Amino acid sequence: MFICICKGISSRQLDQAIESCGNAIQKVQEVTGAGTDCGKCLPKLCKLFQKSEESNISIKVPNFGTHCSKIS
């Protein structure tokens, strides 16, 4: 399933990036580009990170300056 339509990034690709980059969301964004364009995938991206770490996460999107913290 695609998570980031803008960059064509699948959930499998994001899982692999999270595994290789650790829980460094900015690094995953640099490597994949996910969450750096329109921002619609940010809630799903946050949830992927929360599955592997239960702390608050802040994501910055260049176009919007969007931040997300723990999503229920």
N, C-alpha and C positions, 0 to 999 in steps of 0.2 A: 504494500500500500504506500502511495506517495504521501509524505508529510508536508514537504515544501514543493508546491507546484511551480513556483517561480524559477527555482533552481533544479527541479526534477530530482529531488532527493527522497529516497524511499526510507521507510522505517528500518529496513535492514542496513542500509548505508549509515544511518544515524546511530544505530546500535553498535556497528563496527567502529565508528568514529568515537563514540563515548568510551568504548572499551580501550581503544588505543590512546585517547587523549586524557583518559581519566574523567573526573567530574569538572573539568575546566570548560565551561560552556562557551566562553569566548574563543577558546582554541578550536572547539568543534565548529563554531560559526566560521572561523577563518578557514578551516580545512574544507568544509562542505558548502559554505555560503548560505546554509539554511537559516532562516530568520533574519536575513539582512536586507530583504527587499520590501515586500508589501506588509509583512508582519502578521498575516493571517495564520501562519503555522506556529506562532510563538506559544499559544496555550498547549498545543500538542508537544512541542519541543520541551516545554517546562515539565510536562507530565512524564516524559521519558527520563528526564534527569531526576525527578522526584522518586521514580521507581528505584533508582540506584543510590539515592542519598536523600535523607529526610530533612535536610536543612533548607533554609530560604535561598532562593536563587534570584539573581538580578540579571536580566538580559537587556542589552542596549541595542537598539536598531538604528542605524545611521539615519534613515529617512524619517523616523518618528520620535526617536529618543524614548521608546517604549520600555517600560520596566515591568517585570512580573515577579511576584514573590510567591510563596507557597500557594498552590492552587488545590482546592479540595475536589 
